[in-house]
Amino acid sequence: MKFNYTLQRLCGAYYGHPTSTSNQGGRGSGANVLYTSDGNTLVSAVSNRVQVLDLKTHTVKTLPVEARSNIRCMALSPNDALLLIVDVQNYAILMNFHRGVVLHRLQFKRRARQVTFSPNGHYIAVTYGKHVQVWLTPQHLQKEFMPLILHQSFTGQSDDITSIDWSSDSSVMIA
């Protein structure tokens, strides 16, 4: 007898983590909500899981990946191939969004406030307080020992970085 059960529905708040395990005693903003590039699918964090809501067919799917704690922020690549998930304990999961397969796990040294992909999909920007780190995204055609490679760090900002955005050609970012 073969049982092949998959998790379809997940109970919980679609936005925010009111009972987070962060050092702030449960306070903090919720995880961001993402749309795919065609705008037909909504990606939302529900505590430590990710739900995908198809707005055309009105279906909900829970991804088979589970973070160690509540999710703080997420980023989806422009071609919808990669999803980067960061939890409140600074553990990150880089996964193939379409297949639901984990490609890499890593831990950031400090609290990541926001993550975002560049418009061409070659870079990931991660903010830590007054610092921004830019990572190279993995190549899909070749195997790599370390899929995420630190490309460059930017320091010297006068205050904590709360938002980051890229130019349309991915040559300049503003924090």
C-alpha positions in Angstrom: 0.0 0.0 0.0 1.4 3.3 -1.0 0.5 6.6 0.6 1.4 9.8 -1.2 -0.1 12.6 0.8 0.8 16.2 0.1 0.0 19.2 2.2 -2.6 21.3 0.3 -4.1 23.7 2.8 -2.4 25.5 5.6 -4.2 27.4 8.4 -2.6 30.7 9.5 -2.3 34.3 8.8 -1.2 35.1 5.2 0.7 38.2 6.2 2.9 38.9 9.2 4.3 36.9 12.0 2.8 38.1 15.2 4.3 35.3 17.3 7.8 35.4 15.8 10.8 33.9 17.5 13.0 37.0 17.0 14.8 38.9 19.8 12.2 41.6 19.7 9.6 39.7 21.7 7.1 39.0 18.9 7.2 42.5 17.4 8.1 43.2 13.8 6.8 43.5 10.4 5.4 40.6 8.4 6.9 38.9 5.4 6.4 40.5 2.1 3.8 39.3 -0.4 5.0 38.6 -4.0 3.4 38.3 -7.4 4.8 36.3 -10.3 5.9 38.1 -13.4 2.6 37.4 -15.2 0.6 38.7 -12.2 -1.6 35.7 -12.0 -0.1 34.1 -8.9 0.4 35.4 -5.4 3.2 34.1 -3.2 2.7 34.5 0.6 4.4 33.3 3.7 2.3 31.6 6.4 4.5 31.3 9.5 7.4 29.0 8.3 5.7 27.7 5.0 5.0 29.3 1.7 1.6 29.3 0.0 1.1 29.9 -3.7 -2.4 31.3 -4.6 -3.4 31.0 -8.2 -5.7 34.0 -8.8 -7.1 32.7 -12.1 -8.1 29.2 -11.1 -8.7 30.1 -7.4 -6.4 27.3 -6.1 -4.0 27.2 -3.3 -0.8 25.2 -3.1 1.7 24.9 -0.2 5.3 24.5 -1.3 7.1 21.4 0.1 9.8 23.5 1.8 9.7 24.5 5.4 11.9 27.2 7.0 13.4 26.8 10.5 11.3 29.6 11.9 8.8 32.2 10.7 9.6 33.8 7.4 10.9 37.4 7.5 11.3 38.2 3.8 11.2 36.6 0.4 12.4 37.4 -3.2 11.3 35.9 -6.5 13.5 36.1 -9.5 12.2 38.0 -12.6 11.8 34.8 -14.6 10.0 33.1 -11.6 12.6 30.3 -11.5 14.2 31.0 -8.1 12.7 31.9 -4.7 14.8 33.1 -1.8 13.3 32.8 1.6 14.9 34.3 4.8 13.5 33.5 8.2 13.7 35.4 11.5 16.8 33.4 12.6 18.7 34.5 9.4 18.6 31.1 7.7 18.0 31.4 4.0 16.7 28.9 1.5 17.2 29.2 -2.2 14.8 27.0 -4.1 13.5 26.3 -7.5 10.1 27.8 -7.4 8.4 25.7 -10.1 9.6 22.3 -8.8 9.7 23.1 -5.1 13.3 21.8 -4.7 15.8 23.3 -2.3 19.0 24.3 -4.2 21.0 25.8 -1.3 20.7 26.7 2.4 22.8 29.3 4.1 22.9 31.4 7.2 23.4 35.2 7.1 25.7 36.6 9.8 23.3 39.4 10.7 19.6 40.2 10.5 18.6 40.4 6.8 16.0 43.2 6.5 15.2 42.9 2.8 16.2 40.8 -0.2 15.6 41.5 -3.8 16.7 40.2 -7.2 18.1 42.4 -9.9 15.9 42.8 -13.0 18.2 40.7 -15.1 18.2 38.0 -12.4 22.0 37.8 -12.1 22.3 39.4 -8.6 20.6 39.2 -5.2 20.8 42.3 -2.9 20.5 41.7 0.8 20.4 44.5 3.4 21.8 44.3 6.9 21.3 47.4 8.9 23.7 49.9 7.2 25.2 47.4 4.8 24.2 46.0 1.4 25.6 42.7 0.1 25.2 41.7 -3.5 25.4 38.0 -4.3 25.7 36.2 -7.6 22.8 33.9 -8.4 23.5 30.3 -9.4 23.8 29.2 -13.0 21.2 26.7 -14.1 23.3 24.9 -16.7 26.2 23.9 -14.5 26.7 22.4 -11.0 28.4 24.6 -8.5 29.9 23.8 -5.1 28.7 27.1 -3.7 25.6 28.4 -5.6 25.5 31.8 -3.9 28.8 33.7 -4.2 29.3 37.1 -2.5 30.0 39.6 -5.3 30.3 42.9 -3.5 29.6 44.6 -0.2 28.5 48.3 0.2 29.0 50.0 3.5 29.1 53.6 4.9 25.4 54.5 4.8 24.4 56.9 7.5 21.2 55.1 8.7 19.6 51.7 8.5 18.5 50.6 5.0 14.8 49.9 4.9 14.3 49.6 1.2 16.3 48.7 -1.9 15.5 49.0 -5.6 17.4 48.3 -8.9 17.5 50.2 -12.2 15.9 48.5 -15.1 19.2 47.5 -16.6 20.6 46.1 -13.3 23.6 48.5 -13.3 22.6 50.7 -10.4 20.8 50.1 -7.2 19.4 52.6 -4.7 19.1 52.0 -1.0 
